[in-house]
């Protein structure tokens, strides 16, 4: 990749980049010409550049910054774009709107890092190097999961987190909305879910807040994927509605411990109706093609002891109460599919969910291969390289996290969603990869950002461009750190953080 007097250090790395002589300068006279269908991308450019630059960038028929959709650019796929910067004009083209918004983020990164500041910056020339870029992502699914169930995070942070994902061309925000320790999704038909289940560690969102987040993300090329855990990790729901459990007369509190709770949903008809009601409201709020149903870490002890569960085993002709897990997920997956959506679930073996599910293998990469060989679509999420709740170094100053290992920047960068030794048919079923930020130990937005970045930069580079140049990535990150600094993403541990003794 040629270099000019100014290094071109983009994250993620573009597919093809050629640097030419000269620079283009954005100033008070710079206008934008948006071809039909490109108006949202032009609006995004103005929105993102205005806080630091103060430039109006008005729309004009003779604007020197041209943003255009061209359906004939089929080689760019759904998210690729072409960007040509000359000394006198800028041309951004894509076949789809998603490609244009990714190109807008590239323009941001080509500008001086100060352009990413949220407040006015004086005395900086807003110029970009002359380049030709053709950029196409390797994987369609490039995501980050944020757990807002264990510790609630305000919607203002979710919007900022979305902006950070978009800068790195990540395109999925997976929200873990419910768990044993909290229920954050409002359900009008079941108000106690947030009245009772939303009280520990924060609160709950309003439907208006979530709908606003969906719109904010969509304008940046990001899909918000909701997750409602079932049939395990459901203690918060059972605290609100005990009759949905396997011992209906038992009164429960929202769980104030971490780990895997053995209190799970029952399998009687009222539970299935409850889940359908919840999912209907979730799908009304989130237009995502995918809905995540959880599905992992579900102890079956209660089902072995429940007369209703044992009756269900007999009625369905199942081998044992353990088989109720697959039966339950099958019913819920069918319901989601009937509504025109695709069910997602965590897989612990690769073959423990119905065939209709797209699966996220989190224990081992081999489970992803087993799922792909079985015909399932796969999103790789192995904990050894994508779980950002693990410490990112062994330094004494690191905040406490999940015990047992370190997931450092190079480990995340080495994530390979579709290894070369896989059969082509199996590799073709890998949609992509995503990182997971569980929040048992994370109470503040600053702590979450510290854990997420720069490790999400590494995942973005791997998912977009292949992640096969660690020295080059390190060199680009040296420059990219200035961008994160301009955005005030913390580069050191927060002063205050929870310890293991702070666990509920």
ABEGO torsion letter per residue (X at the ends): XBBBABBBBBOBBBABBBBBBEBBBBBAABBBBBBBGAAAAAAAAAAAAAAAAGBAGBBBAABABBBBBBAABAAAEAABBBBBBBAABBBBBBABAAAAAAAAAAAAAABBAAAABABBBBGBBBBBBBBBBBBBBABABBBBBBBAAABBBBAAAAAAAAAAAAAAGBABBBBBABBAAEBABBBAABAAAAAAAAABGGEBBBAAAAAAAAAAAAAAGBBBBBBBBOABGAAAAAAABAAABABAABBBBBBABBEBBABBBBABAAAAAAAAAAAAAAAAABABABBBAEGBGBBAAAAAABAAAAAAAAAAGBABAAAAAAAAAAAAAAAAAAAGBBBBBBBAAGAABBAABBBBBAABAAAAAAAAAAGBBBBBABAAAABAABBABABAABBBBBBGBBBBAAAAAABBABBAABBAAAAAABAEBBBBBBAAABABAAAAAAAAOAAAAAAAAAAAAGGABAAAAAAAAAAAAAAAAAAGBBABBBABBBBAAABX
